Amino acid sequence: MEEWRKEVDTLYRLLDQEVSHYRQLIGEVKEEARCLRSGDPEALIRSVRVIEDWTHKIRNLEEEVRKRAQKLLGSLGKGGVDHPLSSLLPLLPPPHRSRLSSYQKEIDHLKTWLKQINERNVIYIRDCLDLLSSLIRPMVEGDGASSRYPGYRPLRATAPMALNQEV
């Protein structure tokens, strides 16, 4: 029984780290948004790298949580399930069930919040690209530009001039 408690305590420590990592990631995604709006490419590149690092750490931690939960399920005689953390809930005493459920809800909330912030960043980037495209398109499209600028005629390709044979 003492081994079971150690596994649960280890699982709680890992879940605490996961919550903390998600909060750090959210902070960095907010920093990414600030960099996008301020137009600071160096800070944006740094922020993207930090986001990649936090994402990698979270994936590793999620895998470790899954393995620990799977091990705990095995020790309780219920191994081989796809969602070990959710499968643990009915097997745990009420205080542990409540705490584990609280972790799951908080992590789900943080994931939702992270997704919303990231979606806003994606929309901002898409809007900026659309704006740039609408500003550049008239300059690169020949016939489309002539209707917008009176008196403008795009250069037409002419027949090649005869080359001097002496050269």
C-alpha positions as CSV (number, residue, x, y, z in Angstrom):
1,M,0.0,0.0,0.0
2,E,2.9,2.4,0.7
3,E,4.2,1.9,-2.8
4,W,0.8,2.9,-4.2
5,R,0.9,6.2,-2.2
6,K,4.4,7.0,-3.5
7,E,3.1,6.5,-7.1
8,V,0.1,8.8,-6.4
9,D,2.4,11.4,-4.8
10,T,4.7,11.2,-7.8
11,L,1.8,11.6,-10.2
12,Y,0.6,14.7,-8.3
13,R,4.1,16.2,-8.5
14,L,4.1,15.6,-12.3
15,L,0.7,17.1,-12.6
16,D,1.8,20.2,-10.7
17,Q,4.7,20.6,-13.1
18,E,2.4,20.2,-16.1
19,V,0.1,22.9,-14.8
20,S,3.1,25.1,-14.1
21,H,4.5,24.4,-17.6
22,Y,1.1,25.3,-19.2
23,R,1.0,28.6,-17.4
24,Q,4.6,29.3,-18.6
25,L,3.5,28.4,-22.1
26,I,0.5,30.7,-21.9
27,G,2.7,33.6,-20.8
28,E,5.0,33.0,-23.7
29,V,2.2,32.8,-26.2
30,K,1.0,36.2,-24.8
31,E,4.6,37.5,-25.3
32,E,4.4,36.2,-28.9
33,A,1.2,38.3,-29.4
34,R,3.0,41.3,-28.0
35,C,5.9,40.8,-30.4
36,L,3.6,40.4,-33.3
37,R,1.8,43.6,-32.6
38,S,5.0,45.6,-31.9
39,G,6.7,44.3,-35.1
40,D,9.8,43.1,-33.3
41,P,11.1,40.2,-35.4
42,E,14.1,39.4,-33.1
43,A,11.9,39.1,-30.0
44,L,9.3,37.2,-32.0
45,I,11.9,34.6,-33.1
46,R,13.1,34.3,-29.4
47,S,9.5,33.9,-28.3
48,V,8.8,31.2,-30.9
49,R,11.9,29.2,-29.8
50,V,10.8,29.5,-26.1
51,I,7.3,28.3,-27.1
52,E,8.9,25.3,-28.9
53,D,10.9,24.5,-25.8
54,W,7.8,24.7,-23.5
55,T,5.8,22.6,-25.9
56,H,8.5,19.9,-25.9
57,K,8.7,19.9,-22.1
58,I,4.9,19.6,-21.8
59,R,4.8,16.7,-24.3
60,N,7.5,14.9,-22.4
61,L,5.8,15.5,-19.1
62,E,2.4,14.3,-20.5
63,E,4.1,11.1,-21.6
64,E,5.6,10.7,-18.1
65,V,2.2,11.3,-16.5
66,R,0.6,8.7,-18.8
67,K,3.3,6.1,-17.9
68,R,2.9,6.8,-14.2
69,A,-0.8,6.5,-14.4
70,Q,-0.5,3.3,-16.4
71,K,1.9,1.9,-13.8
72,L,-0.5,2.9,-11.0
73,L,-3.4,1.2,-12.9
74,G,-1.2,-1.9,-13.3
75,S,-0.6,-2.0,-9.6
76,L,-4.3,-1.8,-9.0
77,G,-4.9,-4.6,-11.5
78,K,-6.4,-2.5,-14.2
79,G,-3.6,-2.1,-16.8
80,G,-3.9,-1.7,-20.6
81,V,-6.3,1.2,-20.9
82,D,-6.1,4.0,-23.4
83,H,-6.7,6.9,-21.0
84,P,-5.0,5.9,-17.8
85,L,-5.6,9.1,-15.9
86,S,-9.3,9.1,-16.5
87,S,-9.4,5.4,-15.8
88,L,-7.8,6.0,-12.4
89,L,-10.7,8.2,-11.1
90,P,-13.2,5.5,-10.2
91,L,-10.5,3.4,-8.6
92,L,-9.2,6.0,-6.2
93,P,-10.6,7.0,-2.7
94,P,-12.7,10.2,-2.8
95,P,-10.0,12.7,-1.7
96,H,-7.6,11.4,-4.4
97,R,-10.4,11.3,-6.9
98,S,-11.3,14.9,-6.2
99,R,-7.7,16.0,-6.5
100,L,-7.0,14.2,-9.7
101,S,-10.3,15.5,-11.2
102,S,-9.2,19.0,-10.2
103,Y,-5.9,18.6,-12.0
104,Q,-7.7,17.4,-15.1
105,K,-10.2,20.3,-15.1
106,E,-7.4,22.9,-14.6
107,I,-5.2,21.4,-17.4
108,D,-8.3,21.3,-19.7
109,H,-9.0,24.9,-18.8
110,L,-5.4,26.0,-19.5
111,K,-5.4,24.1,-22.8
112,T,-8.6,25.9,-23.9
113,W,-7.2,29.3,-22.8
114,L,-3.9,28.5,-24.7
115,K,-5.9,27.6,-27.8
116,Q,-7.9,30.8,-27.7
117,I,-4.8,33.0,-27.4
118,N,-3.1,31.1,-30.2
119,E,-6.1,31.4,-32.5
120,R,-6.1,35.2,-31.9
121,N,-2.4,35.2,-32.9
122,V,-3.1,33.2,-36.0
123,I,-6.0,35.5,-37.0
124,Y,-3.7,38.5,-36.5
125,I,-1.0,37.0,-38.7
126,R,-3.6,36.1,-41.4
127,D,-5.0,39.6,-41.3
128,C,-1.5,41.2,-41.6
129,L,-0.7,38.9,-44.6
130,D,-4.0,39.8,-46.3
131,L,-3.3,43.5,-45.8
132,L,0.2,43.1,-47.2
133,S,-1.1,41.1,-50.1
134,S,-3.7,43.7,-50.9
135,L,-1.0,46.4,-50.9
136,I,1.4,44.5,-53.0
137,R,-1.0,42.9,-55.5
138,P,-1.6,46.1,-57.5
139,M,2.2,46.6,-58.0
140,V,2.8,43.1,-59.3
141,E,-0.3,42.6,-61.4
142,G,-0.1,44.4,-64.7
143,D,-3.7,44.8,-66.0
144,G,-5.3,44.9,-62.5
145,A,-3.1,47.9,-61.6
146,S,-4.0,49.9,-64.7
147,S,-7.6,50.2,-63.7
148,R,-6.6,51.7,-60.3
149,Y,-4.1,54.3,-61.5
150,P,-5.4,56.5,-64.3
151,G,-2.9,57.0,-67.1
152,Y,-0.8,54.0,-66.0
153,R,0.0,51.5,-68.8
154,P,1.9,48.4,-68.0
155,L,5.0,47.7,-70.1
156,R,4.2,45.4,-72.9
157,A,6.7,42.8,-74.2
158,T,8.0,43.9,-77.5
159,A,9.7,41.9,-80.2
160,P,13.4,41.4,-79.6
161,M,15.7,43.8,-81.4
162,A,17.9,42.4,-84.0
163,L,21.3,41.5,-82.6
164,N,24.4,42.8,-84.1
165,Q,26.2,39.9,-85.7
166,E,29.7,41.5,-85.2
167,V,29.7,40.9,-81.5
